Amino acid sequence: MRRIPILLLMLTVGNVGSSAQGLWMNRLMDHFAAHGAKVSVSRINDKYHLSRRWNVAFDHDLPLANTVCVYLDSLARHAVESYRYECHRNGNDTITYSIALRGYGNNDDYVLDLTRVADASSTWTNDYNDFKKTHVYLYRNPYMLQERNFYNLLQGNNRRMYFGAREAVMFDYVQHHGNLIAMATQLNEAQGTYYHFVIAPLDSLLGTLNARKTPVHYRHEAGQPVDKATTYYYTDYLLPKSKGKSESHGTLYVIKADEGAAALYRTLLDAANRHLDENPTQCCVLEYTDRHFKLSGVRNTTKLLVNEIAESSFLMADLDRDGTLYVLRLEVDGEYWIPKNWKQ
């Protein structure tokens, strides 16, 4: 597998200082995907902050790992803090990077220390108040759960970088398996009084699709067990007291490969990303790869937070192995519950 051209990497690094919200990473991620890496991206818009996370995984590809090292060595020169470990012994390669590109304080040069306490009663210091500004969300959502999972997985300097910096990159390569995590968080300066998710622009785009359309209705009763053999997607975090109650109405769109499915997938994904860019005050989460994405958000945060009524809009697209594009658009009351055979 060929390496990514070093010149392109240098051009990307040169744009780090002037780019906003970690967008400097997007071009690099496209090239990782083109070279066989598995790339996934998560974004959240919230009342308090805007965040992105990139995750790259690849196997049995030391040349690609070496290219990542060249890139990260260049990033480290501009870092607030950076750590590196490398060992090559008996055919086994171990590489670790932890880089904080942007921190806190007036000069963005301060990485939070969440291990300190203010007094013997274990009260958090002001560091934790800064941490809450970028890691505590208006409502429980999948991005929050991802953060918790990473907190449990990361150790040492990687944990410090991910939760102490506003913009950071972590890379591990051990015995032919590589994983890179990058994150960028900023305070949402566009805070207002209206935080509800309005999916109407995406619905307008869906209305233009030349697709086979099928109405769908999904229902999951409170307390009903979740059978993994028949369940494709399920949540239990919006309203824990609801015991999994869910009811959804919507439409399934099917576009065949020879009808431009791949191009339509990219059009929909671009529109979803653009929606988050243009509506920073709307509470929504976008998770995507080059073949699958989920976009969801709460239609009325007041009802959710005050009256414990969860009403959400949900859009999912999946570009199947045979090239067929499946798009599922739902209005959801309660938790999300989607059956395994949703494409049918």
Secondary structure as UniProt FT lines:
FT   HELIX           6..14
FT   TURN            15..18
FT   TURN            21..23
FT   HELIX           24..34
FT   TURN            35..36
FT   STRAND          38..45
FT   STRAND          49..59
FT   HELIX           62..76
FT   TURN            77..78
FT   STRAND          81..89
FT   TURN            90..91
FT   STRAND          92..102
FT   TURN            105..108
FT   TURN            114..115
FT   TURN            120..121
FT   HELIX           126..135
FT   HELIX           142..153
FT   HELIX           156..164
FT   STRAND          167..174
FT   TURN            175..176
FT   STRAND          177..187
FT   TURN            189..190
FT   HELIX           200..206
FT   TURN            207..208
FT   STRAND          212..220
FT   TURN            222..223
FT   TURN            228..230
FT   STRAND          231..234
FT   HELIX           240..242
FT   TURN            243..244
FT   STRAND          246..255
FT   HELIX           257..259
FT   HELIX           261..278
FT   TURN            280..281
FT   STRAND          284..288
FT   STRAND          292..298
FT   HELIX           301..302
FT   HELIX           303..307
FT   STRAND          311..319
FT   TURN            321..322
FT   STRAND          325..334
FT   STRAND          337..339
FT   TURN            340..343
//
